Amino acid sequence: MNIVCPKCFAINRLPDNKEINRATCGKCNANLLDNSPIELNPENYQKFLQSNTIPVVVDFWAPWCGPCVMMAPSFKEASREFSLKVRFAKVNTQDFPALSQSYGIRGIPTMIVFKGGVEVGRVSGALSAPQFLGWVKQYL
């Protein structure tokens, strides 16, 4: 499987049929198992979505949005649950409105699941941690 480094965005190949306990980026030595949500911007967005072979969940949010702030802990908790099964990323719609507009996002928070750079699922509105975990699991 291909995993994009969360620090330098280099593409790393990992075996997809083994239990992996340790994996570092071949370019910058960052921990590839760190599944903390990654902040995306127009420069790294497409590479991150298209180069990861596992699903990528993107949270479109804004710092002034109360439901977005309430949803953030559930999003971070889910990222810890799915190491090397799903990657998690965030797009600040206030800073990068063109990214959200390109997906027709009209309300935030909106979470979109991408596989191979193609949207396969979407949900809008704040979800509880169990609701969000259940939603993510259907895309594994």
C-alpha positions in Angstrom: 0.0 0.0 0.0 1.1 3.6 -0.5 1.0 5.9 2.5 1.7 9.6 2.1 4.0 11.0 4.8 2.2 13.4 7.1 5.2 15.7 7.3 6.9 15.9 3.9 4.2 14.3 1.8 6.6 11.8 0.2 4.9 8.6 -1.0 6.0 5.4 0.9 5.3 1.8 0.0 4.3 -0.5 2.9 3.3 -4.2 2.8 -0.5 -4.4 3.0 -0.8 -7.9 4.2 1.3 -7.7 7.4 0.9 -6.3 10.9 3.1 -3.2 11.0 4.4 -2.0 14.3 6.9 0.5 13.1 7.1 2.5 9.9 9.1 5.6 9.1 9.2 7.8 6.0 12.0 7.0 3.7 12.6 10.7 3.0 12.3 12.5 6.4 12.0 9.6 8.9 8.7 10.8 10.2 6.5 8.2 11.9 4.0 6.9 9.3 1.9 5.3 12.0 1.0 8.8 13.4 -2.5 9.1 12.1 -3.2 12.6 13.6 -5.3 14.6 11.3 -3.2 16.5 8.7 -4.0 20.1 7.7 -4.4 20.2 3.9 -4.0 23.2 1.6 -4.2 23.7 -2.2 -0.6 22.7 -2.6 -0.7 19.2 -1.0 -4.4 18.4 -1.2 -4.5 16.4 -4.5 -1.3 14.4 -3.8 -2.6 13.4 -0.4 -6.0 12.3 -1.7 -4.8 10.5 -4.8 -1.6 8.9 -3.5 -2.8 7.2 -0.4 -4.2 3.7 -1.3 -6.3 3.6 1.9 -9.4 5.7 2.3 -8.9 9.4 3.3 -11.5 11.2 5.4 -11.4 14.9 5.0 -13.1 17.2 7.5 -14.1 20.6 6.0 -14.4 23.0 8.9 -13.8 26.5 10.1 -12.5 27.9 13.4 -15.6 30.1 14.0 -18.0 27.1 13.6 -19.3 25.8 16.9 -20.4 22.4 15.6 -17.0 22.0 13.9 -15.2 22.7 17.2 -17.6 20.2 18.9 -16.8 17.6 16.3 -13.0 17.9 16.5 -12.5 15.5 19.4 -14.5 12.8 17.7 -12.5 13.3 14.5 -9.2 13.0 16.4 -10.4 10.0 18.4 -11.3 8.2 15.1 -7.9 8.9 13.7 -6.3 7.0 16.6 -8.7 4.0 16.0 -7.8 3.5 12.3 -4.0 3.6 11.9 -3.0 2.4 8.4 -6.7 1.7 7.6 -7.9 5.2 7.0 -6.0 8.6 6.9 -7.6 11.7 8.3 -7.2 15.3 7.1 -8.7 18.7 7.7 -9.4 21.6 5.3 -10.0 25.0 6.9 -12.8 26.4 4.7 -12.1 29.9 5.9 -8.5 29.9 4.7 -9.1 27.8 1.6 -12.7 28.4 0.4 -11.9 27.3 -3.2 -11.3 23.7 -1.9 -14.7 23.5 -0.3 -16.4 25.2 -3.2 -15.0 22.6 -5.6 -17.0 19.9 -3.7 -20.2 21.9 -3.4 -20.0 22.1 0.4 -22.7 24.4 1.7 -22.6 23.6 5.4 -19.9 22.7 7.8 -18.7 20.5 9.3 -18.8 18.2 6.3 -16.7 15.0 6.2 -16.0 13.4 2.9 -14.4 9.9 2.3 -12.1 9.6 -0.7 -10.7 6.4 -2.2 -8.1 6.9 -4.9 -9.0 10.6 -5.0 -12.7 9.9 -5.7 -15.5 10.8 -3.3 -17.3 7.7 -2.0 -19.2 9.1 1.0 -20.2 12.3 2.6 -21.9 13.4 5.8 -22.7 16.9 7.1 -23.2 18.1 10.6 -21.5 17.2 13.9 -21.7 13.6 14.9 -21.0 12.0 18.3 -17.9 9.8 18.6 -19.8 6.5 18.2 -21.8 7.8 15.3 -18.7 9.0 13.5 -16.8 5.8 14.2 -19.7 3.8 12.7 -19.8 6.0 9.7 -16.1 5.6 9.0 -16.2 1.8 9.5 -18.5 1.4 6.5 -15.8 2.6 4.2 -13.1 0.1 5.3 
